[in-house]
Amino acid sequence: MEKSIEFHGKQIWYDTVGEGFPLVLLHGYLESKEIWDGFSDELAGRFQVIRVDLPGHGRSEVLGDVHTMEILAAAVKEVVEREVSGKKIVLIGHSLGGYVTLAFAEEYATLLGGFSLFHSHPLADTEEVKVNRQREIALIAAGKKEMIYSVNVPKAFAEENVERFHEEVERAIAIAKRTPDEGIQAMLRGMMQRPDRRHLLEKATLPVLWILGKGDRYISLEKMEKEVHPGEKVTRVVLEHSGHMGFIEERERTLELISRFAENVWPVEG
């Protein structure tokens, strides 16, 4: 069922499906809650699944010129507090959604039973990445959004998977194409401002599932191994046949990972 909630005078859209312990799915940059279609239906056989359109993406309205990870986490908190009564959630964040998940974990840990970074990481933007984000902001201002999504979306799949998942690539491009220019720019500015949050993994007090892809062309496994040293509560899994979109590229494997993780969390936390 699709619903909306008012946040800072704007509408935030989300939907819910299934019953049981609550799983909240947060999409990535240039995506919307639609990206989870099919995947979320499978999870709904075991859990209450809540999918949120982050502000400025999907149907949710733009909040301002800058969407910090903290303000996005606060919007997610409003949805959670409306839909979940007295239960802790497991928060699953894909890419950008993982940055929001980390901000949520820092600000609202008491609402969490555990969380997952799904092709995401806890590091702040490097100067090189900031330059690329500024370039994308300029391209959008020049009316050249197509130059971003036509490159970024196929690159999100492992190189050997782009042709195999041609229909899914085209569907993700269609979602990106519908994303409002102002929403993309606000999100880019917010990602540039986010702090280093690796302490949430290195000193984790909650169960964490960290899913990475061997063929990810956005997140370097070598860099993650060198710069992030997860604590004992973190389960790190590398998908051997995925890039940045494991819930599509290795759907059954990731469904199993998330389901098992959530089921291990709730006997203690529920």
C-alpha positions in Angstrom: 0.0 0.0 0.0 1.4 3.4 -1.0 1.2 6.2 1.5 2.7 9.6 2.2 3.7 11.6 5.3 4.4 15.3 5.6 7.9 16.2 6.6 9.2 19.8 6.8 6.1 20.8 4.8 6.8 18.4 2.0 5.4 14.9 1.1 7.5 11.8 1.6 6.2 8.7 -0.2 6.6 5.2 0.9 4.9 1.8 0.7 4.4 -1.2 2.9 3.8 -4.9 2.1 3.9 -8.1 4.2 3.6 -8.8 7.9 6.0 -9.6 10.7 9.2 -7.9 11.8 9.9 -4.7 9.9 12.6 -4.3 7.2 13.1 -0.9 5.8 14.7 -0.6 2.3 16.5 2.6 1.2 17.3 3.0 -2.4 20.4 4.5 -4.0 21.3 7.7 -5.9 19.2 8.1 -9.1 16.9 5.4 -7.9 13.5 5.2 -6.2 11.6 2.6 -4.1 10.7 1.0 -7.5 14.2 -0.4 -7.8 13.3 -2.9 -5.1 10.3 -4.3 -7.2 10.3 -8.1 -7.1 13.1 -8.3 -4.5 10.8 -6.7 -1.8 7.9 -9.0 -2.7 10.1 -12.0 -1.9 11.0 -10.5 1.5 7.4 -9.7 2.2 6.7 -13.4 2.5 8.6 -13.3 5.8 8.7 -9.6 6.9 6.8 -6.3 6.9 8.7 -4.5 4.2 8.7 -0.7 4.1 10.2 1.0 1.0 10.8 4.7 1.1 11.3 7.3 -1.7 14.1 9.4 -0.3 13.4 13.2 -0.7 13.9 14.4 -4.2 13.8 10.9 -5.6 10.7 8.9 -6.8 7.5 10.7 -5.7 9.0 12.4 -2.6 9.4 16.1 -2.8 12.6 18.1 -2.7 13.3 19.6 0.7 15.8 22.2 -0.2 19.1 22.9 -2.0 21.1 20.4 0.1 19.9 17.0 1.3 22.2 16.1 4.1 22.3 12.5 5.2 21.1 13.6 8.6 17.9 15.3 7.2 17.2 12.2 5.0 17.6 10.0 8.1 15.2 12.2 10.0 12.6 11.8 7.1 13.0 8.0 7.3 12.5 8.2 11.1 9.2 9.9 10.6 8.0 7.0 8.4 9.3 4.4 10.8 7.6 6.0 13.8 4.3 6.1 11.9 4.4 2.5 10.6 6.2 0.6 13.4 4.9 0.5 16.9 7.2 -0.8 19.6 9.3 -2.9 17.2 12.9 -2.2 16.2 13.7 -2.2 12.5 16.4 -3.7 10.3 17.5 -1.0 7.9 18.9 -2.0 4.5 20.6 0.8 2.6 21.7 0.5 -1.0 24.6 2.8 -2.0 23.4 6.3 -1.1 20.8 4.6 1.1 23.7 3.1 3.0 25.0 6.6 3.8 21.5 7.5 5.1 21.5 4.2 7.1 24.7 5.2 8.8 23.4 8.6 9.7 20.2 6.9 11.1 22.4 4.5 13.1 24.3 7.4 14.6 21.2 9.5 15.4 18.5 6.9 16.2 20.3 3.7 17.3 17.5 2.9 19.8 15.1 2.2 16.9 17.5 -0.3 15.2 17.9 -4.0 15.8 20.6 -4.1 13.1 21.4 -2.6 9.7 23.0 -3.5 6.4 25.2 -1.6 4.0 24.3 -2.9 0.6 27.1 -1.9 -1.9 27.8 1.1 0.3 30.6 2.2 2.6 31.3 4.5 5.6 34.0 6.8 4.2 33.6 10.5 3.4 34.0 11.7 -0.2 37.5 12.1 -1.4 38.4 15.3 -3.2 38.4 13.4 -6.5 34.8 12.2 -5.9 33.7 15.7 -4.9 35.1 17.1 -8.2 33.0 14.4 -10.0 29.9 15.3 -8.1 30.4 19.0 -8.9 30.7 18.1 -12.5 27.4 16.2 -12.4 25.7 19.2 -10.7 27.0 21.4 -13.6 25.8 19.0 -16.2 22.3 19.0 -14.7 22.3 22.8 -14.6 23.2 22.7 -18.3 20.3 20.4 -19.1 22.5 17.4 -19.7 21.2 14.9 -17.2 21.2 12.2 -19.8 25.0 12.3 -19.8 24.9 11.2 -16.2 22.4 8.4 -16.1 23.3 6.9 -19.5 26.8 6.3 -18.0 26.2 5.8 -14.3 23.5 3.2 -14.5 25.2 0.6 -16.8 28.4 1.2 -14.8 26.5 0.0 -11.6 26.4 -3.5 -13.0 29.5 -5.7 -13.2 31.0 -5.4 -16.7 30.1 -8.9 -17.6 26.5 -8.5 -16.4 25.5 -5.4 -18.4 24.3 -7.3 -21.5 22.8 -10.2 -19.4 20.7 -7.8 -17.4 19.9 -5.5 -20.3 16.2 -5.1 -19.4 17.0 -4.3 -15.8 19.6 -1.8 -16.9 17.0 -0.1 -19.1 14.5 -0.1 -16.3 17.0 1.5 -13.9 17.7 4.1 -16.6 14.0 4.9 -16.8 13.8 5.5 -13.1 16.9 7.7 -13.1 15.4 9.7 -16.1 12.3 10.5 -14.0 14.3 11.8 -11.0 13.9 15.6 -10.7 16.9 17.7 -11.5 16.7 19.6 -8.2 16.5 16.4 -6.3 19.6 15.0 -7.9 21.5 18.2 -7.2 20.4 18.4 -3.6 21.5 14.8 -3.1 24.9 15.4 -4.7 25.5 18.3 -2.4 24.5 16.3 0.6 26.7 13.4 -0.2 29.7 15.7 -0.6 29.1 17.0 3.0 28.7 13.7 4.7 31.3 12.8 7.4 33.5 9.7 7.8 31.5 7.2 9.8 33.7 4.2 9.8 33.6 4.1 13.6 30.1 2.7 13.3 31.5 -0.4 11.7 34.8 -0.6 13.6 33.1 -0.2 17.0 29.7 -1.6 16.1 27.4 -2.3 18.9 24.6 -3.5 16.7 24.7 -6.4 14.2 25.8 -5.2 10.8 25.7 -7.0 7.4 28.1 -5.4 4.9 27.5 -6.6 1.3 30.1 -5.8 -1.3 30.5 -6.8 -5.0 33.7 -8.2 -6.5 32.9 -6.5 -9.8 31.8 -3.2 -8.3 33.1 -0.3 -10.4 32.2 2.3 -7.8 33.5 0.8 -4.6 37.0 -0.6 -4.5 37.3 -3.8 -2.4 41.0 -3.2 -2.0 40.3 0.3 -0.6 37.7 -1.0 1.8 40.0 -3.8 3.1 42.8 -1.3 3.6 40.8 1.6 5.1 37.9 0.0 7.1 38.5 -2.5 9.8 35.1 -3.9 10.9 34.4 -5.0 14.4 33.2 -8.4 15.5 29.5 -7.6 15.1 30.0 -6.9 11.4 29.5 -9.7 8.9 31.2 -8.8 5.6 30.2 -10.7 2.5 31.6 -10.3 -1.0 29.4 -11.2 -3.9 31.5 -13.0 -6.5 29.3 -12.3 -9.5 28.0 -8.8 -8.8 28.9 -5.2 -9.3 26.9 -2.5 -7.5 23.5 -4.1 -7.9 23.6 -7.4 -6.1 19.9 -7.5 -5.4 19.5 -7.8 -9.2 22.7 -9.5 -10.2 22.6 -12.1 -7.5 19.0 -11.9 -6.3 18.7 -15.3 -4.6 22.0 -15.0 -2.8 21.2 -11.6 -1.4 17.7 -12.5 -0.4 19.1 -15.4 1.5 21.8 -13.1 3.2 19.3 -10.5 4.2 16.6 -12.9 5.4 19.1 -14.9 7.5 20.6 -11.7 9.0 17.2 -10.3 9.9 16.0 -13.6 11.4 19.2 -13.7 13.5 18.6 -10.2 14.8 15.0 -10.4 15.9 15.0 -13.4 18.2 17.1 -11.1 20.5 15.9 -7.7 19.5 12.2 -8.2 18.7 
